[in-house]
Amino acid sequence: MNIDGTLRKTVTRTSAPEGIAAGVLSRLDQTSTRQPFRPASSMLWRVAAAVVLTAALAGLTAHQVIEHRRTEGERARREVMTALHIASSKMRAAQHAIAHD
Amino acid sequence: MTRFLANLMLTLLAAIALPVTASAQGTRINLDFPDIAAKASETVDVTLDGAMLRLAGKFLSNNDADERAAKEMINGLTGIYVRSYEFDHEGEYDKSIANRIRTQLGPTWKKIVKVSSRTKEDVDIYADTRGDAITGLLIISAEPKEFTVVNIIGPVDLEKLAGLEGQFGIPHITRDGHGKHGKDEHHD
């Protein structure tokens, strides 16, 4: 077959096979009923909500841990000051008594 | 076989080293006597192990002179334990409690101060000594209406400890009995 014949065959207008339009339309209908948009979106919302909730819980827990540690640290600081105050005063009382002997 | 011998050697070394390390840190004395605590009208109970002391160190300010001095003092310590009991009336506690504490002291503990008074307070100070180093301190103070015991574990600088009182805004006692206030001139 020469190139002229190929070109002519290619550009010659032909009719579509019978029933192709109805087939395409029915497949479109099927696609739209099988994969609705809404469920996919709902799943995304659920995942997003779970992520936000997890992040909030993690933040709250971290805050509580930090707060607990701060409270413990403050208590330890006060107790150190009390303990050293008592120890030091007893040491000095002994020194004072010895100095007056 | 070589591996087994190496493991055996390491285990033996650990078994020897651990008690030595522990004893070099000084020992904690049992200061808990529920019978005396039950009779007291006021109680001070301080229990600070190494972890709590390190935590306290992070919260002690470098800008405040008292706290800076305390921070230096606790550096290297592995424990501070204080029990102080105040009573409404004289003779309300069993004075033999001091002996119950003394009996716990091992041979490395030396009495460094003993103050006896019929009317004021009796103070005994013991130091846990390893060579020239003091690795622990025990203070027993018995007054007619108050009993206090302090156990410090770790290297203690006695001069520094005695000097803290003046730093904490409490008057240094001078020879004539008059108070000389510490740096802040404030009263607690």
Chai-1 contact restraints between the chains, C-beta under 6 A:
chainA,res_idxA,chainB,res_idxB,connection_type,confidence,min_distance_angstrom,max_distance_angstrom,comment,restraint_id
A,G73,B,L55,contact,1.0,0.0,6.0,A-B,restraint_1
A,G73,B,F59,contact,1.0,0.0,6.0,A-B,restraint_2
A,E74,B,F59,contact,1.0,0.0,6.0,A-B,restraint_3
A,A76,B,M52,contact,1.0,0.0,6.0,A-B,restraint_4
A,A76,B,L55,contact,1.0,0.0,6.0,A-B,restraint_5
A,A76,B,A56,contact,1.0,0.0,6.0,A-B,restraint_6
A,R77,B,A56,contact,1.0,0.0,6.0,A-B,restraint_7
A,R77,B,F59,contact,1.0,0.0,6.0,A-B,restraint_8
A,R77,B,L60,contact,1.0,0.0,6.0,A-B,restraint_9
A,E79,B,V46,contact,1.0,0.0,6.0,A-B,restraint_10
A,E79,B,L48,contact,1.0,0.0,6.0,A-B,restraint_11
A,V80,B,A56,contact,1.0,0.0,6.0,A-B,restraint_12
A,V80,B,A70,contact,1.0,0.0,6.0,A-B,restraint_13
A,V80,B,I74,contact,1.0,0.0,6.0,A-B,restraint_14
A,M81,B,A70,contact,1.0,0.0,6.0,A-B,restraint_15
A,T82,B,V46,contact,1.0,0.0,6.0,A-B,restraint_16
A,A83,B,V46,contact,1.0,0.0,6.0,A-B,restraint_17
A,A83,B,I80,contact,1.0,0.0,6.0,A-B,restraint_18
A,A83,B,V82,contact,1.0,0.0,6.0,A-B,restraint_19
A,L84,B,A70,contact,1.0,0.0,6.0,A-B,restraint_20
A,L84,B,M73,contact,1.0,0.0,6.0,A-B,restraint_21
A,L84,B,L164,contact,1.0,0.0,6.0,A-B,restraint_22
A,H85,B,F168,contact,1.0,0.0,6.0,A-B,restraint_23
A,I86,B,V82,contact,1.0,0.0,6.0,A-B,restraint_24
A,A87,B,V150,contact,1.0,0.0,6.0,A-B,restraint_25
A,S88,B,L161,contact,1.0,0.0,6.0,A-B,restraint_26
A,S88,B,L164,contact,1.0,0.0,6.0,A-B,restraint_27
A,S88,B,E165,contact,1.0,0.0,6.0,A-B,restraint_28
A,S89,B,E165,contact,1.0,0.0,6.0,A-B,restraint_29
A,K90,B,V123,contact,1.0,0.0,6.0,A-B,restraint_30
A,K90,B,I139,contact,1.0,0.0,6.0,A-B,restraint_31
A,K90,B,S141,contact,1.0,0.0,6.0,A-B,restraint_32
A,M91,B,L161,contact,1.0,0.0,6.0,A-B,restraint_33
A,M91,B,A162,contact,1.0,0.0,6.0,A-B,restraint_34
A,R92,B,A162,contact,1.0,0.0,6.0,A-B,restraint_35
A,R92,B,E165,contact,1.0,0.0,6.0,A-B,restraint_36
A,A93,B,V123,contact,1.0,0.0,6.0,A-B,restraint_37
A,A94,B,V113,contact,1.0,0.0,6.0,A-B,restraint_38
A,A94,B,V115,contact,1.0,0.0,6.0,A-B,restraint_39
A,A94,B,V123,contact,1.0,0.0,6.0,A-B,restraint_40
A,Q95,B,A162,contact,1.0,0.0,6.0,A-B,restraint_41
A,H96,B,I173,contact,1.0,0.0,6.0,A-B,restraint_42
A,A97,B,V115,contact,1.0,0.0,6.0,A-B,restraint_43
